[in-house]
Amino acid sequence: MTPNTGPASHFPTRVFVSAIVVLCMALGFSAILNYRSMIQLRNLYLEDRGREIAGTLTNDLRGPDRLNPDAWQDVMDEATRSGSYPWLKYLALVSESGQVTATSGQLSQDLYLYEETVRAPRWGGRQGGRWDHLGPRSQPESGPPTMLRLRVGVARSTAAFITRQAYLHLAVSGLAIVTLSVLAFLLARTFRRFLQLQAQEESQRRLAALGRLAATLAHEIRNPLGAIKGLTQVTQERLPRDHDTQELMTTVVTEAERLERLVTDLLTFAKPRSMALEELDLKTLLADVAQQLRNQAESAQITFQLPAPQPPATVSGDPDGLRQVLINIFLNAIEASGPGSKIEVGIESSQQRHLIEIRDEGAGIGDQDPEELFQPFVTTKTRGTGLGLAVSRQIVERLGGTIELRNRKPKGTVCRIILPARASSTPRSEVLAARAGGQ
């Protein structure tokens, strides 16, 4: 859940991601082009080796022996046996009809074939090219041959160093793209967490200052407020029950009690009391709170569905603080649900933590950011103080747990409270960091 306010909301995520994507695509495109260039360079290298051998052999045969297959056989055998050309593995002389008239070495698929045309001396000149670019002559032979084709098989391993460089550069580029993507993701997440924590810490500082001011005002308000309430109740007792001012005085008492609750919540939020940790059973505590709120639930025609008492869900916590949290959540659920509704309570326990889910059948929180409801003085109720959920989160986080709200399908709200099985001394900054990581 990400808050709607604060510097974190201004992090240019789309621009950052777009820049990283463009950079990765550029690296990938460059790697592919470089790979193709290296492969072409390898082929040119092999072609040059074949042209070198063909030129040397052609120069060795001059005069009428240039088109003599027997003379070529001796020259080709000498070339393959001498070892002067380690990359030479195969030689063949092919007639215009495609018939092999002389051969030396062994043909295999691992060879790069270069072919060069050998002409009679009176024609002069020669032309050559790669084997793939030439095809057999279609005209029939008549008389002595006037042209032969020399095939040179060069071992592809001769250019293996170029191939290795091509694959190495491709692998390094791929690794660079993956590394850049991972680092960009981690950087973006870390930066967002930093901004969120910065905004939350700033909010905590402002709330602390506000809390000190509120505590001072609350102490100053509580005494005269108690006097107003007490004097009004005494006046009500002295006046006849049918007096026309009784209803007005009842309103004064009711509003004074509401202000008392507000003052109490302000004091609780501004100056949290110390925690008294002890072993307690969450299921027993839930049953006690439900019994305490039975009158309100029956007046609203709402029933509680509580988890089975066995096995117990033992937790190390503050009984009074957890009771206040559960009362706040239950009252919210009762006020949000309509007549005939049901409030379901479930517990999932493990050795590390307990998960409490309180599900109502009300209208839910809609499109509103649930985090806003945990801010002080933010409420959806017309007569609410807006401090119940803020105080509840404060208590739960001091116990090392978390609390959050979610929409329930098809309707309603789910409140999830996670408490460690044992008392936690988690610092406030770590709690905020954990909450930011879950968003």
C-alpha positions in Angstrom: 0.0 0.0 0.0 1.6 3.2 -1.1 0.6 6.5 0.4 -0.7 9.1 -1.9 1.4 11.9 -0.5 5.1 12.6 0.1 8.1 12.6 -2.1 7.8 9.0 -3.0 4.8 9.7 -5.2 7.0 12.0 -7.3 9.6 9.4 -8.2 9.8 9.3 -12.0 9.3 5.6 -12.3 8.1 5.5 -15.9 10.9 7.8 -17.1 13.5 5.7 -15.2 12.2 2.4 -16.5 11.9 3.7 -20.1 15.5 4.9 -20.0 16.7 1.5 -18.7 14.7 -0.3 -21.4 16.1 1.9 -24.2 19.6 1.4 -22.9 19.2 -2.4 -22.7 17.7 -2.4 -26.2 20.7 -0.4 -27.5 23.1 -2.8 -25.8 21.3 -5.8 -27.3 21.2 -4.3 -30.8 24.9 -3.4 -30.6 25.7 -6.9 -29.4 23.8 -8.5 -32.3 25.5 -6.2 -34.9 28.9 -6.9 -33.4 28.2 -10.6 -33.5 27.2 -10.5 -37.1 30.3 -8.4 -38.0 32.6 -10.9 -36.2 31.0 -13.8 -38.1 31.5 -12.0 -41.4 35.1 -11.3 -40.4 35.6 -15.0 -39.7 34.3 -15.9 -43.1 36.5 -13.3 -44.7 39.5 -14.7 -42.8 38.8 -18.2 -44.0 38.2 -17.0 -47.5 41.6 -15.2 -47.5 43.3 -18.4 -46.3 41.7 -20.4 -49.2 42.6 -17.7 -51.7 46.2 -17.8 -50.5 46.5 -21.5 -51.0 44.7 -21.4 -54.4 47.0 -18.6 -55.6 50.1 -20.5 -54.6 49.1 -23.7 -56.3 48.0 -22.0 -59.4 51.3 -20.2 -59.6 53.1 -23.5 -59.2 51.5 -24.9 -62.3 52.3 -22.9 -65.5 52.1 -23.6 -69.2 50.1 -26.6 -70.5 50.2 -28.4 -67.1 47.8 -25.8 -65.7 44.7 -27.8 -67.0 46.3 -31.3 -66.5 44.6 -33.2 -63.7 47.6 -35.5 -63.2 49.9 -32.6 -62.7 47.4 -31.1 -60.2 47.2 -34.4 -58.4 50.9 -34.3 -57.6 50.8 -30.6 -56.6 47.7 -31.1 -54.3 49.2 -34.2 -52.6 52.4 -32.3 -51.9 50.5 -29.4 -50.5 48.4 -31.5 -48.1 51.4 -33.6 -47.0 54.0 -30.9 -46.5 52.3 -29.2 -43.6 53.1 -25.7 -45.0 49.4 -24.8 -44.6 48.1 -26.3 -41.3 44.6 -25.1 -42.0 44.5 -26.9 -45.4 42.5 -30.1 -45.1 41.0 -30.8 -48.6 41.8 -30.0 -52.3 39.8 -31.0 -55.3 39.9 -30.2 -59.0 36.5 -30.1 -60.7 35.8 -30.1 -64.5 33.2 -27.8 -66.1 30.7 -30.6 -66.0 31.1 -30.9 -62.2 33.2 -34.1 -62.3 36.0 -34.3 -59.7 39.2 -35.1 -61.7 41.7 -34.9 -58.8 41.5 -34.8 -55.1 43.6 -34.8 -52.0 42.7 -34.8 -48.3 39.3 -35.6 -46.8 36.1 -33.7 -47.2 34.0 -33.0 -44.1 31.2 -30.7 -42.9 33.6 -28.9 -40.7 35.4 -27.3 -43.6 35.0 -23.9 -45.2 35.1 -24.4 -49.0 36.7 -21.8 -51.2 36.5 -22.2 -55.0 38.6 -20.5 -57.7 38.5 -20.8 -61.4 41.6 -22.0 -63.2 41.8 -21.1 -66.9 44.1 -22.0 -69.7 47.2 -19.7 -69.9 46.1 -18.1 -73.2 43.0 -16.7 -71.5 44.9 -14.9 -68.9 43.8 -13.9 -65.5 41.7 -15.7 -63.0 38.7 -15.2 -60.9 37.6 -16.7 -57.7 35.0 -16.6 -55.0 33.3 -18.5 -52.2 31.9 -21.9 -53.0 28.3 -20.9 -52.2 28.4 -18.3 -55.0 29.2 -20.6 -57.9 27.3 -23.3 -59.7 28.3 -25.9 -62.3 28.7 -24.8 -65.9 25.8 -25.8 -68.1 27.6 -25.9 -71.5 29.0 -29.3 -72.5 32.7 -29.9 -72.8 34.1 -30.3 -76.4 37.7 -31.1 -76.8 40.4 -30.4 -74.3 39.2 -28.6 -71.1 39.6 -24.8 -71.2 38.6 -24.2 -67.6 38.7 -26.1 -64.2 37.6 -25.2 -60.7 39.9 -25.6 -57.7 38.2 -26.3 -54.4 40.1 -25.5 -51.2 38.8 -26.9 -47.9 40.0 -24.8 -45.0 39.5 -25.9 -41.4 37.0 -23.7 -39.6 38.9 -24.1 -36.4 41.5 -21.9 -38.0 39.3 -18.9 -37.3 38.0 -20.3 -33.9 39.6 -17.4 -32.1 37.3 -15.0 -34.0 34.3 -17.2 -33.2 35.2 -17.3 -29.5 35.5 -13.5 -29.4 32.1 -13.2 -31.1 30.4 -15.5 -28.5 32.3 -13.9 -25.7 31.2 -10.4 -26.6 27.6 -11.6 -27.0 27.7 -13.3 -23.6 29.2 -10.2 -21.9 26.6 -8.0 -23.5 23.8 -10.3 -22.3 25.3 -10.4 -18.8 25.6 -6.6 -18.9 21.9 -6.2 -19.9 20.8 -8.6 -17.1 23.0 -6.9 -14.5 21.8 -3.5 -15.6 18.2 -4.5 -15.3 18.7 -6.1 -11.8 20.7 -3.1 -10.6 18.1 -0.7 -12.0 15.3 -2.6 -10.3 17.1 -2.6 -7.0 18.1 1.0 -7.3 14.5 2.1 -8.1 13.1 0.0 -5.2 15.8 1.3 -2.7 15.2 4.9 -3.8 11.4 4.6 -3.4 11.9 3.0 0.0 14.2 5.8 1.0 11.7 8.5 -0.1 8.8 6.7 1.6 10.8 6.4 4.8 11.9 10.0 4.6 8.3 11.1 4.1 7.1 8.9 7.0 9.8 10.1 9.3 9.0 13.7 8.5 5.3 12.9 9.2 6.3 11.3 12.5 8.2 14.4 13.5 5.3 16.7 12.7 2.9 14.4 14.5 5.2 14.3 17.6 5.2 18.1 17.7 1.4 18.1 17.2 1.1 15.4 19.9 3.0 17.5 22.5 0.7 20.4 21.7 -2.4 18.2 21.8 -1.3 16.7 25.1 -0.9 20.1 26.7 -4.3 21.3 25.4 -6.0 18.0 26.4 -4.8 18.4 30.0 -6.1 22.0 30.0 -9.5 21.0 28.4 -10.2 17.9 30.5 -10.8 19.7 33.8 -13.3 22.3 32.6 -14.9 19.7 30.4 -15.4 17.4 33.4 -16.9 20.3 35.3 -19.3 21.1 32.5 -20.4 17.5 32.3 -20.8 17.1 36.1 -22.7 20.3 36.6 -25.0 19.5 33.8 -25.8 16.1 35.2 -26.4 17.6 38.7 -28.7 20.2 37.1 -30.6 17.4 35.3 -31.1 15.5 38.6 -32.5 18.6 40.3 -34.9 19.5 37.6 -38.1 17.5 37.0 -37.8 14.8 34.4 -40.5 16.4 32.2 -38.7 19.8 32.2 -38.4 21.2 28.7 -34.6 21.7 29.2 -33.9 18.0 30.0 -33.4 17.2 26.3 -31.0 20.1 25.8 -29.0 19.1 28.9 -28.8 15.5 27.6 -27.3 16.8 24.4 -24.7 18.8 26.5 -23.8 15.6 28.4 -23.5 13.5 25.2 -21.3 16.0 23.5 -19.2 16.4 26.6 -18.7 12.6 26.7 -17.7 12.7 23.0 -15.1 15.4 23.7 -13.9 13.4 26.6 -13.3 10.4 24.3 -11.5 12.7 21.9 -9.3 14.1 24.6 -8.5 10.5 25.8 -7.6 9.4 22.3 -5.4 12.5 21.9 -3.6 11.8 25.1 -3.2 8.1 24.2 -1.8 9.0 20.7 0.4 11.8 22.0 1.9 10.1 25.0 1.6 6.3 24.6 1.7 4.5 27.9 4.4 1.9 28.7 3.7 -1.6 27.6 3.1 -4.3 30.2 3.9 -7.5 28.4 2.5 -10.8 29.6 1.5 -14.2 28.1 -2.2 -14.1 27.0 -4.5 -16.1 24.8 -5.8 -14.1 21.8 -8.9 -16.2 21.5 -9.9 -15.6 25.1 -9.2 -11.8 24.6 -11.4 -11.8 21.5 -14.2 -13.5 23.3 -14.0 -11.0 26.2 -14.1 -8.0 23.8 -17.1 -9.5 21.9 -18.9 -10.0 25.3 -18.0 -6.4 26.3 -19.6 -5.1 23.0 -22.6 -7.5 23.1 -25.1 -4.7 23.8 -23.9 -2.6 20.9 -23.9 -5.6 18.6 -27.4 -6.7 19.7 -28.8 -3.1 19.3 -27.4 -3.1 15.7 -28.7 -6.7 15.1 -25.2 -8.0 14.4 -23.7 -11.3 15.5 -20.1 -12.3 16.1 -18.6 -15.5 14.7 -15.5 -16.2 16.8 -12.8 -18.9 16.4 -13.0 -22.1 18.4 -11.3 -21.6 21.8 -9.0 -24.6 21.3 -6.2 -24.7 20.6 -5.2 -21.5 22.3 -3.3 -18.8 20.4 -0.7 -17.6 23.0 1.1 -14.4 22.4 3.4 -12.2 24.5 1.7 -8.7 24.4 0.1 -5.9 26.4 -3.5 -7.0 27.4 -4.9 -3.4 27.8 -3.3 -2.2 24.5 -4.6 -5.2 22.5 -8.0 -4.9 24.1 -8.1 -1.2 23.0 -7.1 -2.2 19.4 -9.8 -4.9 19.2 -12.5 -2.6 20.7 -11.7 0.0 18.0 -11.8 -2.5 15.2 -15.0 -4.2 16.4 -16.8 -0.9 16.9 -15.8 0.2 13.4 -17.1 -3.1 12.0 -20.4 -2.8 14.0 -20.9 0.8 12.8 -20.1 -0.2 9.1 -22.4 -3.3 9.0 -26.1 -3.2 8.5 -28.8 -5.1 10.5 -28.6 -8.8 10.2 -24.9 -8.8 9.3 -22.3 -11.0 10.7 -18.7 -10.1 11.9 -16.4 -13.0 11.3 -13.1 -13.4 13.3 -10.4 -15.8 12.3 -7.0 -16.7 13.7 -4.1 -18.4 11.9 -1.2 -19.3 14.2 2.4 -20.5 13.6 5.5 -20.6 15.8 6.6 -17.2 14.6 3.4 -15.1 14.4 -0.4 -14.9 14.8 -2.7 -13.5 12.1 -6.1 -12.1 13.2 -8.6 -11.3 10.5 -11.8 -9.4 11.3 -14.3 -9.4 8.4 -17.4 -7.3 8.3 -20.2 -7.1 5.7 -20.4 -3.3 5.4 -19.8 -1.1 2.4 -16.0 -1.5 2.4 -13.5 1.2 1.8 -14.1 1.5 -1.9 -11.4 3.2 -4.0 -10.0 5.1 -1.0 -6.3 4.4 -0.1 -6.5 2.3 3.1 -3.4 4.0 4.4 -5.3 7.3 4.7 -7.6 5.8 7.3 -4.6 5.2 9.6 -3.7 8.9 9.5 -4.8 11.0 12.5 -8.1 12.8 12.3 -9.0 11.0 9.0 -12.4 9.2 9.3 -15.4 8.2 7.2 -17.8 8.5 10.1 -19.7 11.7 10.7 -19.1 11.7 14.5 -15.7 9.8 14.6 -12.6 11.3 16.1 -10.3 9.9 13.4 -7.8 8.6 16.0 -9.0 5.1 16.6 -7.1 3.4 13.8 -4.1 5.7 14.3 -3.9 4.7 18.0 -4.4 1.0 17.0 -1.6 1.0 14.5 0.7 2.7 17.1 0.0 0.0 19.7 0.4 -2.9 17.2 3.6 -1.6 15.8 5.0 -1.1 19.4 4.4 -4.8 19.8 6.4 -5.5 16.7 3.3 -6.3 14.5 1.4 -4.8 11.6 -2.2 -3.8 10.9 -3.8 -3.1 7.5 -7.2 -2.8 5.9 -8.5 -4.4 2.7 -11.7 -4.6 0.7 -13.6 -7.8 1.0 -15.3 -9.5 -1.9 -18.2 -9.2 -2.7 -18.6 -6.5 0.0 -17.2 -5.5 3.3 -13.8 -4.8 4.9 -11.1 -7.1 6.2 -8.8 -5.9 9.0 -5.6 -8.0 9.2 -3.5 -7.8 12.4 -0.2 -9.7 12.5 1.5 -10.1 15.9 4.7 -11.9 16.7 4.4 -14.9 18.9 7.0 -13.4 21.2 7.5 -9.9 22.4 9.4 -7.8 19.8 11.7 -4.8 20.4 11.5 -3.8 16.8 12.6 -0.1 16.4 10.2 2.3 14.8 12.4 2.8 11.7 12.5 -1.0 11.1 8.7 -1.2 11.3 8.4 1.6 8.8 10.9 -0.1 6.5 9.0 -3.4 6.7 5.8 -1.6 5.8 7.4 0.2 2.9 8.8 -3.1 1.6 5.3 -4.6 1.6 3.9 -1.8 -0.5 
